[in-house]
Amino acid sequence: MLKKVVSIVIYIFAAIGFFLVVGYFAVRFGLTNTSGIVDLQREAFIGSATSTDFAPSDPRGTPWQKTEEWQVLEAALRKDTAALDRAAADSGVPARLIAANLVAEQLRLFFTEREFYKQFFYPLKILGSQTQFSWGVMGMKEDTAIQVENNLKDPASPYYPGPEFGHALDFRTTDVESERFARMTDQHDHYWSYLYAGLYIKEVEAQWRKAGFPIEGNPAVVSTLYNIGFAHSTPNANPQVGGAAIDILGVSYSFGGLAADFYSSGELVDIFPR
C-alpha cells in the first residue's frame, strides 16, 4: 500500500512538472500570444502624434460602455485611484493612459474568463489579477517586466527613459524573482503593476521619440504598442492601431482601439482627466 501511495505521489509531481515545463516553453516561444488584428475602424486615431483630439470613429457605437462588465470595472477602478495616481506620478505617464490599457486588459479578461467573472469579479467588484502566463491586473509577461527593469539601467538602450527613472524599480531583497512575482501579482495593492505599465509606456515613447516619430499624446498607438510588446515596437511614420482582438457583444475591437475608446470617452474623467 505504501508503495502505491508513493508511486501516486511521484506521478502527481511528475505531471505537475510536465505542465510547468510545457507552460514555460509555450510562453518562451510565443504559443500563448493572442492573435491580433489591425483596427481599420479606428484609422482616425492615428493622425498627428501630438494630437489630443481622439473622437471614437467606430460607426457601431461603443457597446462596452453599456455592459454590466463595464459597471463592475468602473467600480473597481474607482477603488484603485490612489494606486494609479501614485504610479502615474512615479512613471511620468498620465493616470488615464495607464488606465486605458488597464480597461482593455480587464475587459478582455472579463469577456474570456466568464466563470471567474461570475464567481469573483462581478460579486466583489474587483480587478482580475493573472498569475500564470501573464502577471497582475495589467497582464504583463515576466520577460517584459525584466526588460522594463533593464532599460532603466542602460543609457545605451533605445528605450532608456532618462536617469531620473534609474531607481524606480530597485529591489529590496536578493531574491529578485520572488520579489518581482510578489510585486506583480499582489491582489491587495496594484501599484507595482501600474508602475511597470507606466514605465513600459515611458520606454517605448522614448524609443519612438529618439527615432524621430514621437507618439506622446496618441493613446491608440501607445496602447497598441503596450499590447504587442517590445519586440514588435518598430518606430515608423505611419503606425497602425491594432493588437489582440477583443469581442464584446458581437463587436470585435483591437486592444489599442478599445483602450483609445476609453481614453477619448467621458468615462471616469472626474478621477482620471485627459
Stockholm file with secondary structure:
# STOCKHOLM 1.0

chainA/1-274         MLKKVVSIVIYIFAAIGFFLVVGYFAVRFGLTNTSGIVDLQREAFIGSATSTDFAPSDPRGTPWQKTEEWQVLEAALRKDTAALDRAAADSGVPARLIAANLVAEQLRLFFTEREFYKQFFYPLKILGSQTQFSWGVMGMKEDTAIQVENNLKDPASPYYPGPEFGHALDFRTTDVESERFARMTDQHDHYWSYLYAGLYIKEVEAQWRKAGFPIEGNPAVVSTLYNIGFAHSTPNANPQVGGAAIDILGVSYSFGGLAADFYSSGELVDIFPR
#=GR chainA/1-274 SS CHHHHHHHHHHHHHHHHHHHHHHHHHHHTTTTCCCEEECGGGGGGTSCTTCCCCCCCCTTCCGGGGSHHHHHHHHHHHHTHHHHHHHHHHHTSCHHHHHHHHHHHHHHHHHHCHHHIIIIIHHHTCCCCEESSSEETTTBCHHHHHHHHHHHHCTTSTTCCCGGGTTTTCCSSSCHHHHHHHHHHCSSCCHHHHHHHHHHHHHHHHHHHHTTCCCTTCHHHHHHHHHHCGGGCCCCSSCCCEEEEEEETTEEEEHHHHHHHHHHSSTTTTTSCC
#=GC SS_cons         CHHHHHHHHHHHHHHHHHHHHHHHHHHHTTTTCCCEEECGGGGGGTSCTTCCCCCCCCTTCCGGGGSHHHHHHHHHHHHTHHHHHHHHHHHTSCHHHHHHHHHHHHHHHHHHCHHHIIIIIHHHTCCCCEESSSEETTTBCHHHHHHHHHHHHCTTSTTCCCGGGTTTTCCSSSCHHHHHHHHHHCSSCCHHHHHHHHHHHHHHHHHHHHTTCCCTTCHHHHHHHHHHCGGGCCCCSSCCCEEEEEEETTEEEEHHHHHHHHHHSSTTTTTSCC
//
